[in-house]
Each structure stands twice: as C-alpha cells, then as structure tokens.
Amino acid sequence: MARPPDPAAVFRQVAAAAKYAGLDEGFVHRIAAEASARFRDQNAAVKYAKRKLHQAVGAFETGSPGNAVRACIAAIESGVPVRDACRAAMCAHASTAERAAVLDPFYRQIETWCGRPSTVADLACGLSPLAIPWLAMGPDATYWCCDVDRDLTAALPGLGEPLGVIVQTEARDLIAPGRLPPAELVLLLKTVTTLELQRSGAARELLAGLDATQVVASLPRNSLSARRRYADDPVETIRKATAGTGYVVADQADLDGEALFLLERADR
C-alpha cells in the first residue's frame, strides 16, 4: 500500500534535486505541503511538487542566473560596455532573453508612463534587474527586487556599483504572507499567470497588498518556445487580477509578443 504523503519528506525529496536546492526554503515548503494535501501517494505528491516548481522557476532558467549576474559584473569591470554585458547575461533566463531585442522600446514605454521613479520594486524579478541601464530612474534611486532563487538574490546587489543604483534584494515567496516595501513603481513582468498557476487568485491578493503609486504588469502572448500563441485574453486576465484591488488599467501597449499594462490606484 502506498504511504500517505509526509510534507517534510516531500520537501526533502524535492529539495535534494540540484535544480531546486537553491530555492527559497519557505517557497519549497509551501509547494510540498500543497502537494501532500492534494495526493494520497508520496511519489505522486513529489512528482506534482516538482511539476509546480518547474512551472514557476525551472522552465525559465536556461543557465545559472546567479552566475550570469556575476559574469556580467566581471565583464563590465573588464571594460565591456555596460549595455552589451547586461544584454548578453539576460540569456540565462528565458523571460528576459525574449525581451532582449526590444529593451529600448520596452523601457521607453515605461518611462513615458511612469517618468523617473526613485523607488522601484521588481517582483519575481529573474534577470530583469540587468535591464536597469534601460530603466529611467531618479537620482540616488533604489531598486528593490525579490525572487525565489537564493543564489540569484545573493548576486544581484553586486550590480549596484557598476550600474550606479542601490540594489536591494530578498529571497521570498510572493504567495506567502508578508508586506512588500512601498515603491513609486512596481514591476510585475510575466508574473501574473505564474502566480495563478500556483494558486487561483494569488495575483489579485498580491496587488491588493501593494503600496505603490503605479504598477507595470506584463503578460506573455506566446509560449516559451514561441510555437503557440496563448488563447487567454490578456485584458481579461488583468481585469480579473485587478478586481477589487484598488488598481485600474490606465493604459496598455503590445511589444513583440508581450502585453504591457499600466495599473494605477483609483483611490489616489
């Protein structure tokens, strides 16, 4: 008879896999607990947990994001032009690799909407902080970012000196309870659907708890392989995510397979 899942044992099995060993432990514990509650078989729970982790993280990493950041810093220090070094390093994460060809119009659109914020919070950031050279920010700006990859969040503060901003990081699970720092601008890039795959309504809960004047959210229009186009209506997806949060869609744009939305608080 198959033994019932033990959340601690599921966590240990999942965390033992090299590709997940560096993830925030709270995040992996949550996924393991949810998998254990869903199945009666330990092996099925482990398989489900790994699938969820792949959807949230593994599918996007084409190399080591932390190593990519360290290599970028070393390249800049050796004399490689900043933008060239950052663009090359973005290829270690599928999400930023897809955006690398349109960085100029992408961040020009954000500047048109948001001006030059002095405090930016980048949620589930991946390698998006490597685009800081394209993001217009005010003097003495602070760029706070979080991700579930502990090695990545350990490496990212090193970008502060070569890029001329204060980079603060935290390894954290966005679905777990806890307040996020206030910011003039929050970046939620290709993250809404990832959160919803983990827990229905998670994106709405996240937005409702933000203390930010403006949020720029984006949704991918195509699969990672670009072999199929998503049938989901991005406008409807954002409408559901913002319902009851205090945020409304102030504007939107489409940039090379990515739907971009400016969200502003209706009560300010």
MOGI-V719523 format. One record per pair of residues at least 24 apart in sequence whose ideal C-beta (glycine too) atoms are under 10 Angstrom apart, sorted by the first residue. I is the first residue (numbers start at 1). GAP is how many residues later the second one is. Records with the same first field share a line. If there is no record, write none. Layout:
I=GAP + GAP
//
This chain:
1=39 + 40
2=37 + 38 + 39 + 40 + 41 + 42
3=37 + 38 + 39 + 40
4=32 + 35 + 36 + 37 + 38 + 41
5=27 + 28 + 30 + 31 + 32 + 33 + 34 + 35 + 36 + 37 + 38 + 39 + 40 + 41 + 43 + 44
6=26 + 30 + 36 + 39
7=24 + 25 + 26 + 27 + 28 + 29 + 30 + 38 + 42
8=24 + 25 + 28
9=27 + 33 + 36 + 37
10=24 + 25 + 26 + 29 + 32 + 33 + 35 + 36 + 37 + 38 + 39 + 40
11=24 + 25 + 35 + 38
12=34
13=29 + 30 + 32 + 33 + 34 + 36 + 37
14=31 + 32 + 33 + 34 + 35 + 36 + 38 + 39
15=34 + 38
17=29 + 33 + 36 + 41
19=31 + 34 + 35 + 38 + 39 + 42
20=29 + 30 + 33 + 34 + 37 + 38 + 128
21=129 + 130
22=35 + 42 + 43 + 44 + 126 + 127 + 128 + 129 + 130 + 131 + 132 + 149
23=30 + 33 + 34 + 35 + 124 + 125 + 126 + 127 + 128 + 129 + 148 + 150
24=33 + 122 + 123 + 124 + 125 + 126 + 129 + 146 + 147 + 148 + 149 + 152
25=123 + 125 + 146 + 148
26=122 + 145 + 146 + 147 + 149 + 150 + 152
27=26 + 29 + 30 + 120 + 121 + 122 + 123 + 144 + 145 + 146 + 147 + 148 + 149 + 171
28=24 + 25 + 29 + 120 + 145
29=144 + 147
30=143 + 145 + 146 + 168 + 169
31=25 + 117 + 142 + 144 + 167
34=141 + 164 + 165
52=145 + 146 + 147
53=95 + 145
55=138 + 139 + 142 + 143
56=68 + 92 + 117 + 118 + 119 + 135 + 138 + 139 + 141 + 142
57=67 + 69 + 90 + 91 + 92 + 137
59=35 + 36 + 135 + 164 + 165
60=32 + 33 + 34 + 35 + 36 + 37 + 38 + 64 + 66 + 67 + 89 + 130 + 134 + 164
61=31 + 32 + 33 + 34 + 65 + 66 + 88 + 91
62=29 + 30 + 31 + 32 + 35 + 162
63=26 + 28 + 29 + 30 + 34 + 64
64=28 + 29 + 85 + 87 + 88 + 91
65=24 + 25 + 27 + 28 + 31 + 60 + 61 + 62 + 65 + 82 + 84 + 86 + 87 + 88 + 90 + 91
66=26 + 61 + 81 + 83 + 84 + 85 + 86 + 87 + 88 + 89 + 90
67=25 + 84 + 85 + 88
68=24 + 25 + 28 + 59 + 62 + 84 + 87
69=58 + 60 + 61 + 82 + 83 + 84 + 85 + 86 + 87 + 88 + 89 + 90
70=81 + 84 + 85 + 86 + 88 + 89
71=84
72=55 + 58 + 83 + 86 + 87 + 90 + 91
73=82 + 83 + 85 + 86 + 87 + 88 + 89 + 90
74=84 + 88
75=87
76=83 + 85 + 86 + 87
77=84 + 85
81=52
82=48 + 50 + 51 + 80 + 81 + 82
83=47 + 48 + 50 + 51
84=49
85=45 + 48 + 77
86=41 + 43 + 44 + 45 + 46 + 47 + 48 + 73 + 76 + 77
87=43 + 44 + 46 + 47
88=42
89=38 + 41 + 70
90=36 + 37 + 38 + 40 + 41
91=36
92=34 + 35 + 38 + 60
93=32 + 33 + 34 + 35 + 37 + 54 + 56 + 59
94=32 + 33 + 96 + 126 + 130 + 131
95=29 + 30 + 31 + 32 + 33 + 94 + 95 + 96 + 99 + 123 + 125 + 129 + 163
96=29 + 30 + 31 + 32 + 33 + 34 + 35 + 93 + 94
97=29 + 30 + 127
98=92 + 122 + 124 + 126 + 128 + 158 + 159 + 160
99=28 + 29 + 32 + 35 + 90 + 91 + 119 + 121 + 156 + 157 + 158 + 159
100=27 + 30 + 31
101=155
102=153 + 154 + 155 + 156
103=27 + 28 + 30 + 31 + 32
104=30
105=29 + 148 + 150 + 151
106=25 + 28 + 29 + 83 + 110 + 112 + 147 + 149 + 150 + 152 + 154
107=24 + 25 + 26 + 27 + 28 + 29 + 109
108=26 + 28 + 147
109=107 + 142 + 144 + 146 + 151 + 153
110=24 + 25 + 26 + 75 + 77 + 104 + 106 + 108 + 143 + 150 + 152
111=24 + 25 + 26
112=24 + 139 + 141 + 150
113=72 + 101 + 103 + 137 + 138 + 140 + 147 + 148 + 149 + 151
114=70 + 71 + 73 + 99 + 100 + 101 + 102 + 148 + 150
115=69 + 70 + 99
116=25 + 68 + 69
117=24 + 25 + 26 + 66 + 67 + 68 + 69 + 95 + 96 + 97
118=24 + 25 + 47 + 65 + 66 + 67
119=24 + 25 + 47 + 62 + 63 + 64 + 65 + 66 + 67 + 93 + 94
120=24 + 25 + 45 + 63 + 64 + 65 + 66 + 67 + 92 + 96
121=24 + 25 + 47 + 59 + 60 + 61 + 62 + 63 + 64 + 65 + 66 + 67 + 89 + 90 + 91 + 94
122=24 + 25 + 34 + 45 + 47 + 61 + 63 + 64 + 65 + 66 + 67 + 69
123=24 + 49 + 51 + 57 + 60 + 63 + 64 + 65 + 66 + 68 + 72 + 83 + 87 + 92 + 94
124=24 + 25 + 48 + 49 + 50 + 63 + 64 + 65 + 66 + 67 + 68 + 70 + 71 + 82
125=24 + 27 + 28 + 31 + 44 + 62 + 64 + 66
126=26 + 63 + 64 + 65
127=25 + 29
128=28 + 59 + 61 + 62 + 63
129=24 + 26 + 27 + 28 + 30 + 31 + 34 + 36 + 38 + 40 + 58
130=26 + 29 + 33
131=56 + 58
132=27 + 28 + 30 + 31 + 32 + 33 + 35
133=26 + 29 + 30 + 31 + 32
135=28 + 30 + 50 + 52
137=27 + 28 + 47 + 48
138=46
139=25 + 26
140=24 + 25 + 26
141=24 + 25 + 26 + 43
142=24 + 25 + 26 + 39 + 41 + 42
143=24 + 25 + 26 + 40 + 42 + 44
144=24 + 25 + 26 + 36 + 37 + 38 + 39 + 42
145=24 + 25 + 42
146=24 + 25 + 26 + 27 + 28 + 34 + 35
147=24 + 25 + 26 + 27
148=24 + 25 + 26
173=25
174=24 + 28 + 29 + 31 + 32 + 35
175=24 + 27 + 28 + 30 + 31
177=28 + 32
178=31
179=30 + 31 + 32
180=26 + 29 + 30 + 31 + 32
181=29 + 30 + 31
182=28 + 29 + 30 + 31
183=27 + 28 + 29 + 30 + 31 + 32
184=28 + 29 + 30
185=27 + 28 + 29 + 30 + 31 + 77
186=24 + 25 + 26 + 27 + 28 + 29 + 30 + 31 + 61 + 77
187=25 + 27 + 28 + 29 + 30 + 31
188=24 + 27 + 28 + 29 + 30 + 31 + 53 + 73 + 75
189=27 + 28 + 29 + 30 + 31 + 69 + 71
190=27 + 28 + 29 + 30 + 68 + 69
191=26 + 27 + 28
192=25 + 26 + 27 + 28 + 42 + 45 + 46 + 48 + 49 + 50 + 69
193=26 + 27 + 37 + 39 + 41 + 44 + 48
194=26
195=46
196=41 + 44 + 45
200=40
201=39 + 40 + 42
202=39
203=34 + 35 + 37 + 38 + 39 + 42
204=36 + 37 + 38 + 39 + 40 + 41 + 43
205=36 + 40
206=35 + 39
207=31 + 34 + 35 + 36 + 37 + 38 + 39 + 40 + 56
208=33 + 34 + 35 + 36 + 37 + 38 + 39
209=36
210=35 + 36 + 37 + 53 + 55
211=54
212=35 + 51 + 52 + 53
213=51 + 52 + 55
214=33 + 36 + 48 + 49 + 50 + 51 + 54
215=27 + 30 + 32 + 35 + 46 + 47 + 48 + 49 + 50
216=35 + 44 + 45 + 46 + 47
217=24 + 25 + 30 + 32 + 35 + 42 + 43 + 44 + 45 + 46
218=34 + 35 + 36 + 37 + 40 + 41 + 42 + 43
219=39 + 40 + 41 + 42
220=37 + 38 + 39
221=33 + 34 + 35 + 36 + 37 + 38
222=34 + 35 + 36
226=31
229=28
230=27 + 29
233=26
234=24 + 25 + 26 + 27
235=24 + 26
237=24
238=25
242=24
//
